[in-house]
Amino acid sequence: MKKSVRGVLIGCLLLTTTVTSGCSVWETFAIARAVVTAEKIASRHDDLPKNPPVEYRNYTAKVLRQKDGKGLSVDLPFKLDYASLPADGTVKNPERYYHHEDRCFVDIYHGTMADPGQKIPFNLKSFMKSYKDADKLHPVLKTCEKRTVNGQEMTYAVIKVNGEQDKQKMECLGVYAGNDFWIISYGYKEDDTKAAQMVERSMKSVKLL
């Protein structure tokens, strides 16, 4: 509450208390002193920053390995959790590395093709493959193009989730590594500049080993 508004309310409260309760001058003075002390404490809270922005620091390279010894490296400012996923007729040994927080998430999906002659297509379906009940996110593919990152050709995609008005999006990279593939997905609110900067820096670091 603003200081000026709070001061007016305190004055009205003191006047009403004095008139209706029959307090003496000294009793009214004691009440006023207690209220003013509370006002000073509240004023200190008014000066505190509201939801200070989180700075992403301490980036480290996360090295994720394939069965053949090759792998992927990506710089991130936090640790990754791990989960194995059920295999299907197309992908063997699928696995997921991820970090989820209130303001953003990172999801890395890796697998080996069951048929060495096949490659997984990088499209909306494959970019959402590691998410349970992905249809409930109502994903819409907005961009899908080839990009060269650290000398390696990759597929870059932008996906809107939860409808056009939600301002939440995913940025994804898909890359082949021999008989394996990697899909790196980042999700964040479009108006969160700190999260957007983190995603940009991390995506530029992605490379095959």
ABEGO torsion letter per residue (X at the ends): XBAAAAAAAAAAAAAAAAAAAGBBAAAAAAAAAAAAAAAAAAAAAAABBBGBBBBBBGBBBBBBBBAAGBEBBBBBABBBBBBBBBBBAABBGBBBBBBBBAABBBBBBBBBBABAABBBBBBAAAAAAABBGAAAAGBBBABBBBBBBGGBBBBBBBBBBGEAAAGBBBBBBBBBBEABBBBBBBBBBAABAAAAAAAAAAAAABBBX
